Amino acid sequence: MAKPDDRSDNAEKISNAIQNTKQNIAETNDYLDEHADEISATETRQLKHKNQKREAAISGMADELQDEQ
């Protein structure tokens, strides 16, 4: 038998995901600041691109959070 669909904690889960993603962005930026002279231009570009994708994900999650509230 299928479990009932319980979405009572979706807003909390989305909020946690947003916070975790923001933390990952900050940690990546700190890493880039500390190791800019030690890493290749390719790696720097990849990390910056990854942060751009994270920013887009936060935007989507924020929209989802608004729908849940």
PDB file of N, CA, C and O in Angstrom:
ATOM      1  N   MET A   1       0.852  -1.187   0.000  1.00  0.00           N
ATOM      2  CA  MET A   1       0.000   0.000   0.000  1.00  0.00           C
ATOM      3  C   MET A   1       0.894   1.246   0.000  1.00  0.00           C
ATOM      4  O   MET A   1       1.895   1.290   0.714  1.00  0.00           O
ATOM      5  N   ALA A   2       0.544   2.224  -0.774  1.00  0.00           N
ATOM      6  CA  ALA A   2       1.330   3.448  -0.905  1.00  0.00           C
ATOM      7  C   ALA A   2       1.203   4.303   0.343  1.00  0.00           C
ATOM      8  O   ALA A   2       0.157   4.347   0.992  1.00  0.00           O
ATOM      9  N   LYS A   3       2.290   4.977   0.658  1.00  0.00           N
ATOM     10  CA  LYS A   3       2.274   5.896   1.793  1.00  0.00           C
ATOM     11  C   LYS A   3       1.470   7.136   1.426  1.00  0.00           C
ATOM     12  O   LYS A   3       1.477   7.554   0.268  1.00  0.00           O
ATOM     13  N   PRO A   4       0.781   7.727   2.392  1.00  0.00           N
ATOM     14  CA  PRO A   4       0.092   8.990   2.105  1.00  0.00           C
ATOM     15  C   PRO A   4       1.109  10.105   1.838  1.00  0.00           C
ATOM     16  O   PRO A   4       2.209  10.084   2.390  1.00  0.00           O
ATOM     17  N   ASP A   5       0.756  11.053   1.015  1.00  0.00           N
ATOM     18  CA  ASP A   5       1.640  12.152   0.639  1.00  0.00           C
ATOM     19  C   ASP A   5       1.638  13.200   1.752  1.00  0.00           C
ATOM     20  O   ASP A   5       0.671  13.949   1.892  1.00  0.00           O
ATOM     21  N   ASP A   6       2.702  13.260   2.536  1.00  0.00           N
ATOM     22  CA  ASP A   6       2.801  14.202   3.653  1.00  0.00           C
ATOM     23  C   ASP A   6       3.738  15.339   3.277  1.00  0.00           C
ATOM     24  O   ASP A   6       4.951  15.155   3.189  1.00  0.00           O
ATOM     25  N   ARG A   7       3.173  16.494   3.062  1.00  0.00           N
ATOM     26  CA  ARG A   7       3.962  17.664   2.665  1.00  0.00           C
ATOM     27  C   ARG A   7       4.017  18.711   3.776  1.00  0.00           C
ATOM     28  O   ARG A   7       4.326  19.875   3.520  1.00  0.00           O
ATOM     29  N   SER A   8       3.722  18.304   4.992  1.00  0.00           N
ATOM     30  CA  SER A   8       3.626  19.257   6.092  1.00  0.00           C
ATOM     31  C   SER A   8       4.955  19.946   6.411  1.00  0.00           C
ATOM     32  O   SER A   8       4.963  21.056   6.944  1.00  0.00           O
ATOM     33  N   ASP A   9       6.063  19.302   6.092  1.00  0.00           N
ATOM     34  CA  ASP A   9       7.356  19.896   6.407  1.00  0.00           C
ATOM     35  C   ASP A   9       8.121  20.378   5.174  1.00  0.00           C
ATOM     36  O   ASP A   9       9.327  20.617   5.246  1.00  0.00           O
ATOM     37  N   ASN A  10       7.430  20.520   4.052  1.00  0.00           N
ATOM     38  CA  ASN A  10       8.099  20.964   2.822  1.00  0.00           C
ATOM     39  C   ASN A  10       8.751  22.332   2.976  1.00  0.00           C
ATOM     40  O   ASN A  10       9.882  22.528   2.533  1.00  0.00           O
ATOM     41  N   ALA A  11       8.051  23.281   3.600  1.00  0.00           N
ATOM     42  CA  ALA A  11       8.596  24.630   3.749  1.00  0.00           C
ATOM     43  C   ALA A  11       9.894  24.598   4.544  1.00  0.00           C
ATOM     44  O   ALA A  11      10.851  25.296   4.209  1.00  0.00           O
ATOM     45  N   GLU A  12       9.925  23.791   5.591  1.00  0.00           N
ATOM     46  CA  GLU A  12      11.133  23.678   6.409  1.00  0.00           C
ATOM     47  C   GLU A  12      12.276  23.049   5.608  1.00  0.00           C
ATOM     48  O   GLU A  12      13.417  23.506   5.685  1.00  0.00           O
ATOM     49  N   LYS A  13      11.970  22.013   4.851  1.00  0.00           N
ATOM     50  CA  LYS A  13      12.999  21.355   4.040  1.00  0.00           C
ATOM     51  C   LYS A  13      13.553  22.304   2.979  1.00  0.00           C
ATOM     52  O   LYS A  13      14.760  22.336   2.739  1.00  0.00           O
ATOM     53  N   ILE A  14      12.681  23.065   2.355  1.00  0.00           N
ATOM     54  CA  ILE A  14      13.122  24.018   1.331  1.00  0.00           C
ATOM     55  C   ILE A  14      13.981  25.107   1.966  1.00  0.00           C
ATOM     56  O   ILE A  14      15.010  25.489   1.408  1.00  0.00           O
ATOM     57  N   SER A  15      13.565  25.609   3.128  1.00  0.00           N
ATOM     58  CA  SER A  15      14.360  26.628   3.829  1.00  0.00           C
ATOM     59  C   SER A  15      15.740  26.106   4.171  1.00  0.00           C
ATOM     60  O   SER A  15      16.732  26.819   4.021  1.00  0.00           O
ATOM     61  N   ASN A  16      15.809  24.867   4.628  1.00  0.00           N
ATOM     62  CA  ASN A  16      17.106  24.263   4.944  1.00  0.00           C
ATOM     63  C   ASN A  16      17.963  24.131   3.689  1.00  0.00           C
ATOM     64  O   ASN A  16      19.166  24.390   3.727  1.00  0.00           O
ATOM     65  N   ALA A  17      17.355  23.734   2.588  1.00  0.00           N
ATOM     66  CA  ALA A  17      18.095  23.594   1.335  1.00  0.00           C
ATOM     67  C   ALA A  17      18.643  24.943   0.876  1.00  0.00           C
ATOM     68  O   ALA A  17      19.771  25.022   0.390  1.00  0.00           O
ATOM     69  N   ILE A  18      17.857  25.993   1.026  1.00  0.00           N
ATOM     70  CA  ILE A  18      18.306  27.339   0.657  1.00  0.00           C
ATOM     71  C   ILE A  18      19.502  27.739   1.514  1.00  0.00           C
ATOM     72  O   ILE A  18      20.498  28.242   0.994  1.00  0.00           O
ATOM     73  N   GLN A  19      19.410  27.522   2.816  1.00  0.00           N
ATOM     74  CA  GLN A  19      20.503  27.883   3.726  1.00  0.00           C
ATOM     75  C   GLN A  19      21.767  27.090   3.400  1.00  0.00           C
ATOM     76  O   GLN A  19      22.865  27.646   3.390  1.00  0.00           O
ATOM     77  N   ASN A  20      21.614  25.800   3.137  1.00  0.00           N
ATOM     78  CA  ASN A  20      22.769  24.966   2.795  1.00  0.00           C
ATOM     79  C   ASN A  20      23.425  25.433   1.500  1.00  0.00           C
ATOM     80  O   ASN A  20      24.650  25.452   1.388  1.00  0.00           O
ATOM     81  N   THR A  21      22.608  25.806   0.533  1.00  0.00           N
ATOM     82  CA  THR A  21      23.140  26.265  -0.748  1.00  0.00           C
ATOM     83  C   THR A  21      23.869  27.593  -0.582  1.00  0.00           C
ATOM     84  O   THR A  21      24.926  27.804  -1.177  1.00  0.00           O
ATOM     85  N   LYS A  22      23.306  28.487   0.226  1.00  0.00           N
ATOM     86  CA  LYS A  22      23.972  29.767   0.497  1.00  0.00           C
ATOM     87  C   LYS A  22      25.308  29.535   1.193  1.00  0.00           C
ATOM     88  O   LYS A  22      26.288  30.224   0.910  1.00  0.00           O
ATOM     89  N   GLN A  23      25.344  28.570   2.099  1.00  0.00           N
ATOM     90  CA  GLN A  23      26.583  28.249   2.797  1.00  0.00           C
ATOM     91  C   GLN A  23      27.618  27.701   1.818  1.00  0.00           C
ATOM     92  O   GLN A  23      28.798  28.040   1.905  1.00  0.00           O
ATOM     93  N   ASN A  24      27.182  26.858   0.891  1.00  0.00           N
ATOM     94  CA  ASN A  24      28.101  26.319  -0.118  1.00  0.00           C
ATOM     95  C   ASN A  24      28.672  27.429  -0.993  1.00  0.00           C
ATOM     96  O   ASN A  24      29.852  27.404  -1.344  1.00  0.00           O
ATOM     97  N   ILE A  25      27.845  28.392  -1.340  1.00  0.00           N
ATOM     98  CA  ILE A  25      28.319  29.532  -2.133  1.00  0.00           C
ATOM     99  C   ILE A  25      29.383  30.300  -1.357  1.00  0.00           C
ATOM    100  O   ILE A  25      30.436  30.637  -1.898  1.00  0.00           O
ATOM    101  N   ALA A  26      29.101  30.572  -0.090  1.00  0.00           N
ATOM    102  CA  ALA A  26      30.054  31.322   0.736  1.00  0.00           C
ATOM    103  C   ALA A  26      31.365  30.557   0.892  1.00  0.00           C
ATOM    104  O   ALA A  26      32.442  31.147   0.809  1.00  0.00           O
ATOM    105  N   GLU A  27      31.280  29.253   1.115  1.00  0.00           N
ATOM    106  CA  GLU A  27      32.493  28.444   1.263  1.00  0.00           C
ATOM    107  C   GLU A  27      33.307  28.421  -0.026  1.00  0.00           C
ATOM    108  O   GLU A  27      34.537  28.464   0.013  1.00  0.00           O
ATOM    109  N   THR A  28      32.631  28.355  -1.154  1.00  0.00           N
ATOM    110  CA  THR A  28      33.336  28.379  -2.441  1.00  0.00           C
ATOM    111  C   THR A  28      34.018  29.722  -2.649  1.00  0.00           C
ATOM    112  O   THR A  28      35.164  29.778  -3.096  1.00  0.00           O
ATOM    113  N   ASN A  29      33.315  30.808  -2.324  1.00  0.00           N
ATOM    114  CA  ASN A  29      33.914  32.136  -2.461  1.00  0.00           C
ATOM    115  C   ASN A  29      35.126  32.287  -1.549  1.00  0.00           C
ATOM    116  O   ASN A  29      36.140  32.856  -1.954  1.00  0.00           O
ATOM    117  N   ASP A  30      35.028  31.781  -0.320  1.00  0.00           N
ATOM    118  CA  ASP A  30      36.169  31.825   0.598  1.00  0.00           C
ATOM    119  C   ASP A  30      37.348  31.040   0.026  1.00  0.00           C
ATOM    120  O   ASP A  30      38.493  31.490   0.078  1.00  0.00           O
ATOM    121  N   TYR A  31      37.053  29.868  -0.518  1.00  0.00           N
ATOM    122  CA  TYR A  31      38.089  29.033  -1.128  1.00  0.00           C
ATOM    123  C   TYR A  31      38.764  29.780  -2.276  1.00  0.00           C
ATOM    124  O   TYR A  31      39.989  29.783  -2.392  1.00  0.00           O
ATOM    125  N   LEU A  32      37.959  30.407  -3.115  1.00  0.00           N
ATOM    126  CA  LEU A  32      38.512  31.164  -4.244  1.00  0.00           C
ATOM    127  C   LEU A  32      39.387  32.315  -3.754  1.00  0.00           C
ATOM    128  O   LEU A  32      40.450  32.574  -4.318  1.00  0.00           O
ATOM    129  N   ASP A  33      38.939  33.005  -2.702  1.00  0.00           N
ATOM    130  CA  ASP A  33      39.720  34.117  -2.154  1.00  0.00           C
ATOM    131  C   ASP A  33      41.051  33.646  -1.583  1.00  0.00           C
ATOM    132  O   ASP A  33      42.083  34.291  -1.772  1.00  0.00           O
ATOM    133  N   GLU A  34      41.019  32.517  -0.882  1.00  0.00           N
ATOM    134  CA  GLU A  34      42.220  32.023  -0.212  1.00  0.00           C
ATOM    135  C   GLU A  34      43.210  31.356  -1.159  1.00  0.00           C
ATOM    136  O   GLU A  34      44.417  31.397  -0.922  1.00  0.00           O
ATOM    137  N   HIS A  35      42.714  30.744  -2.226  1.00  0.00           N
ATOM    138  CA  HIS A  35      43.577  29.928  -3.082  1.00  0.00           C
ATOM    139  C   HIS A  35      43.637  30.406  -4.528  1.00  0.00           C
ATOM    140  O   HIS A  35      44.025  29.647  -5.416  1.00  0.00           O
ATOM    141  N   ALA A  36      43.259  31.645  -4.765  1.00  0.00           N
ATOM    142  CA  ALA A  36      43.199  32.160  -6.131  1.00  0.00           C
ATOM    143  C   ALA A  36      44.524  32.013  -6.875  1.00  0.00           C
ATOM    144  O   ALA A  36      44.544  31.746  -8.077  1.00  0.00           O
ATOM    145  N   ASP A  37      45.620  32.188  -6.158  1.00  0.00           N
ATOM    146  CA  ASP A  37      46.927  32.109  -6.822  1.00  0.00           C
ATOM    147  C   ASP A  37      47.442  30.671  -6.963  1.00  0.00           C
ATOM    148  O   ASP A  37      48.470  30.439  -7.599  1.00  0.00           O
ATOM    149  N   GLU A  38      46.729  29.710  -6.369  1.00  0.00           N
ATOM    150  CA  GLU A  38      47.168  28.317  -6.398  1.00  0.00           C
ATOM    151  C   GLU A  38      46.374  27.445  -7.364  1.00  0.00           C
ATOM    152  O   GLU A  38      46.809  26.345  -7.704  1.00  0.00           O
ATOM    153  N   ILE A  39      45.213  27.926  -7.811  1.00  0.00           N
ATOM    154  CA  ILE A  39      44.369  27.094  -8.666  1.00  0.00           C
ATOM    155  C   ILE A  39      44.372  27.631 -10.100  1.00  0.00           C
ATOM    156  O   ILE A  39      44.654  28.803 -10.349  1.00  0.00           O
ATOM    157  N   SER A  40      44.054  26.748 -11.010  1.00  0.00           N
ATOM    158  CA  SER A  40      44.091  27.117 -12.425  1.00  0.00           C
ATOM    159  C   SER A  40      42.904  28.017 -12.787  1.00  0.00           C
ATOM    160  O   SER A  40      41.900  28.084 -12.078  1.00  0.00           O
ATOM    161  N   ALA A  41      43.064  28.687 -13.896  1.00  0.00           N
ATOM    162  CA  ALA A  41      41.983  29.537 -14.399  1.00  0.00           C
ATOM    163  C   ALA A  41      40.753  28.699 -14.723  1.00  0.00           C
ATOM    164  O   ALA A  41      39.623  29.155 -14.549  1.00  0.00           O
ATOM    165  N   THR A  42      40.972  27.480 -15.192  1.00  0.00           N
ATOM    166  CA  THR A  42      39.853  26.586 -15.511  1.00  0.00           C
ATOM    167  C   THR A  42      39.075  26.237 -14.257  1.00  0.00           C
ATOM    168  O   THR A  42      37.845  26.275 -14.256  1.00  0.00           O
ATOM    169  N   GLU A  43      39.790  25.895 -13.180  1.00  0.00           N
ATOM    170  CA  GLU A  43      39.105  25.543 -11.937  1.00  0.00           C
ATOM    171  C   GLU A  43      38.360  26.756 -11.376  1.00  0.00           C
ATOM    172  O   GLU A  43      37.238  26.627 -10.887  1.00  0.00           O
ATOM    173  N   THR A  44      38.976  27.915 -11.448  1.00  0.00           N
ATOM    174  CA  THR A  44      38.313  29.140 -10.978  1.00  0.00           C
ATOM    175  C   THR A  44      37.028  29.370 -11.757  1.00  0.00           C
ATOM    176  O   THR A  44      35.987  29.669 -11.172  1.00  0.00           O
ATOM    177  N   ARG A  45      37.100  29.233 -13.066  1.00  0.00           N
ATOM    178  CA  ARG A  45      35.934  29.433 -13.921  1.00  0.00           C
ATOM    179  C   ARG A  45      34.845  28.411 -13.587  1.00  0.00           C
ATOM    180  O   ARG A  45      33.665  28.757 -13.536  1.00  0.00           O
ATOM    181  N   GLN A  46      35.235  27.159 -13.361  1.00  0.00           N
ATOM    182  CA  GLN A  46      34.266  26.113 -13.034  1.00  0.00           C
ATOM    183  C   GLN A  46      33.574  26.390 -11.702  1.00  0.00           C
ATOM    184  O   GLN A  46      32.363  26.205 -11.576  1.00  0.00           O
ATOM    185  N   LEU A  47      34.340  26.830 -10.717  1.00  0.00           N
ATOM    186  CA  LEU A  47      33.752  27.112  -9.409  1.00  0.00           C
ATOM    187  C   LEU A  47      32.807  28.314  -9.470  1.00  0.00           C
ATOM    188  O   LEU A  47      31.752  28.316  -8.836  1.00  0.00           O
ATOM    189  N   LYS A  48      33.193  29.326 -10.231  1.00  0.00           N
ATOM    190  CA  LYS A  48      32.309  30.485 -10.381  1.00  0.00           C
ATOM    191  C   LYS A  48      31.024  30.096 -11.112  1.00  0.00           C
ATOM    192  O   LYS A  48      29.937  30.563 -10.771  1.00  0.00           O
ATOM    193  N   HIS A  49      31.162  29.242 -12.114  1.00  0.00           N
ATOM    194  CA  HIS A  49      29.986  28.764 -12.852  1.00  0.00           C
ATOM    195  C   HIS A  49      29.075  27.950 -11.931  1.00  0.00           C
ATOM    196  O   HIS A  49      27.851  28.071 -11.989  1.00  0.00           O
ATOM    197  N   LYS A  50      29.675  27.139 -11.099  1.00  0.00           N
ATOM    198  CA  LYS A  50      28.894  26.328 -10.154  1.00  0.00           C
ATOM    199  C   LYS A  50      28.119  27.238  -9.201  1.00  0.00           C
ATOM    200  O   LYS A  50      26.960  26.970  -8.886  1.00  0.00           O
ATOM    201  N   ASN A  51      28.761  28.311  -8.744  1.00  0.00           N
ATOM    202  CA  ASN A  51      28.059  29.244  -7.864  1.00  0.00           C
ATOM    203  C   ASN A  51      26.909  29.941  -8.592  1.00  0.00           C
ATOM    204  O   ASN A  51      25.872  30.214  -7.987  1.00  0.00           O
ATOM    205  N   GLN A  52      27.079  30.229  -9.868  1.00  0.00           N
ATOM    206  CA  GLN A  52      25.985  30.836 -10.636  1.00  0.00           C
ATOM    207  C   GLN A  52      24.795  29.878 -10.700  1.00  0.00           C
ATOM    208  O   GLN A  52      23.644  30.297 -10.577  1.00  0.00           O
ATOM    209  N   LYS A  53      25.082  28.591 -10.893  1.00  0.00           N
ATOM    210  CA  LYS A  53      24.022  27.596 -10.923  1.00  0.00           C
ATOM    211  C   LYS A  53      23.346  27.480  -9.551  1.00  0.00           C
ATOM    212  O   LYS A  53      22.134  27.284  -9.462  1.00  0.00           O
ATOM    213  N   ARG A  54      24.138  27.602  -8.496  1.00  0.00           N
ATOM    214  CA  ARG A  54      23.575  27.570  -7.141  1.00  0.00           C
ATOM    215  C   ARG A  54      22.650  28.759  -6.918  1.00  0.00           C
ATOM    216  O   ARG A  54      21.583  28.614  -6.322  1.00  0.00           O
ATOM    217  N   GLU A  55      23.055  29.935  -7.395  1.00  0.00           N
ATOM    218  CA  GLU A  55      22.210  31.136  -7.264  1.00  0.00           C
ATOM    219  C   GLU A  55      20.873  30.928  -7.978  1.00  0.00           C
ATOM    220  O   GLU A  55      19.818  31.296  -7.461  1.00  0.00           O
ATOM    221  N   ALA A  56      20.931  30.340  -9.162  1.00  0.00           N
ATOM    222  CA  ALA A  56      19.695  30.058  -9.907  1.00  0.00           C
ATOM    223  C   ALA A  56      18.832  29.059  -9.145  1.00  0.00           C
ATOM    224  O   ALA A  56      17.608  29.184  -9.115  1.00  0.00           O
ATOM    225  N   ALA A  57      19.467  28.077  -8.535  1.00  0.00           N
ATOM    226  CA  ALA A  57      18.719  27.085  -7.758  1.00  0.00           C
ATOM    227  C   ALA A  57      18.042  27.734  -6.557  1.00  0.00           C
ATOM    228  O   ALA A  57      16.909  27.390  -6.222  1.00  0.00           O
ATOM    229  N   ILE A  58      18.726  28.663  -5.914  1.00  0.00           N
ATOM    230  CA  ILE A  58      18.137  29.371  -4.771  1.00  0.00           C
ATOM    231  C   ILE A  58      16.900  30.134  -5.218  1.00  0.00           C
ATOM    232  O   ILE A  58      15.886  30.147  -4.521  1.00  0.00           O
ATOM    233  N   SER A  59      16.983  30.764  -6.373  1.00  0.00           N
ATOM    234  CA  SER A  59      15.836  31.499  -6.901  1.00  0.00           C
ATOM    235  C   SER A  59      14.643  30.570  -7.093  1.00  0.00           C
ATOM    236  O   SER A  59      13.518  30.909  -6.727  1.00  0.00           O
ATOM    237  N   GLY A  60      14.892  29.411  -7.660  1.00  0.00           N
ATOM    238  CA  GLY A  60      13.828  28.436  -7.859  1.00  0.00           C
ATOM    239  C   GLY A  60      13.273  27.920  -6.543  1.00  0.00           C
ATOM    240  O   GLY A  60      12.061  27.758  -6.396  1.00  0.00           O
ATOM    241  N   MET A  61      14.146  27.665  -5.597  1.00  0.00           N
ATOM    242  CA  MET A  61      13.698  27.181  -4.292  1.00  0.00           C
ATOM    243  C   MET A  61      12.901  28.250  -3.555  1.00  0.00           C
ATOM    244  O   MET A  61      11.953  27.934  -2.837  1.00  0.00           O
ATOM    245  N   ALA A  62      13.281  29.514  -3.728  1.00  0.00           N
ATOM    246  CA  ALA A  62      12.549  30.611  -3.084  1.00  0.00           C
ATOM    247  C   ALA A  62      11.126  30.678  -3.631  1.00  0.00           C
ATOM    248  O   ALA A  62      10.178  30.910  -2.881  1.00  0.00           O
ATOM    249  N   ASP A  63      10.978  30.474  -4.935  1.00  0.00           N
ATOM    250  CA  ASP A  63       9.645  30.443  -5.537  1.00  0.00           C
ATOM    251  C   ASP A  63       8.825  29.276  -4.977  1.00  0.00           C
ATOM    252  O   ASP A  63       7.639  29.418  -4.679  1.00  0.00           O
ATOM    253  N   GLU A  64       9.476  28.132  -4.844  1.00  0.00           N
ATOM    254  CA  GLU A  64       8.818  26.954  -4.290  1.00  0.00           C
ATOM    255  C   GLU A  64       8.406  27.192  -2.842  1.00  0.00           C
ATOM    256  O   GLU A  64       7.315  26.801  -2.426  1.00  0.00           O
ATOM    257  N   LEU A  65       9.278  27.828  -2.087  1.00  0.00           N
ATOM    258  CA  LEU A  65       8.983  28.122  -0.690  1.00  0.00           C
ATOM    259  C   LEU A  65       7.775  29.035  -0.562  1.00  0.00           C
ATOM    260  O   LEU A  65       6.929  28.850   0.312  1.00  0.00           O
ATOM    261  N   GLN A  66       7.709  30.016  -1.441  1.00  0.00           N
ATOM    262  CA  GLN A  66       6.580  30.943  -1.435  1.00  0.00           C
ATOM    263  C   GLN A  66       5.281  30.186  -1.727  1.00  0.00           C
ATOM    264  O   GLN A  66       4.247  30.481  -1.127  1.00  0.00           O
ATOM    265  N   ASP A  67       5.323  29.224  -2.632  1.00  0.00           N
ATOM    266  CA  ASP A  67       4.151  28.421  -2.933  1.00  0.00           C
ATOM    267  C   ASP A  67       3.707  27.566  -1.756  1.00  0.00           C
ATOM    268  O   ASP A  67       2.517  27.312  -1.573  1.00  0.00           O
ATOM    269  N   GLU A  68       4.675  27.124  -0.959  1.00  0.00           N
ATOM    270  CA  GLU A  68       4.380  26.254   0.172  1.00  0.00           C
ATOM    271  C   GLU A  68       3.782  27.006   1.361  1.00  0.00           C
ATOM    272  O   GLU A  68       3.105  26.411   2.200  1.00  0.00           O
ATOM    273  N   GLN A  69       4.030  28.286   1.428  1.00  0.00           N
ATOM    274  CA  GLN A  69       3.575  29.062   2.589  1.00  0.00           C
ATOM    275  C   GLN A  69       2.211  29.647   2.402  1.00  0.00           C
ATOM    276  O   GLN A  69       1.701  30.324   3.295  1.00  0.00           O
TER     277      GLN A  69
END
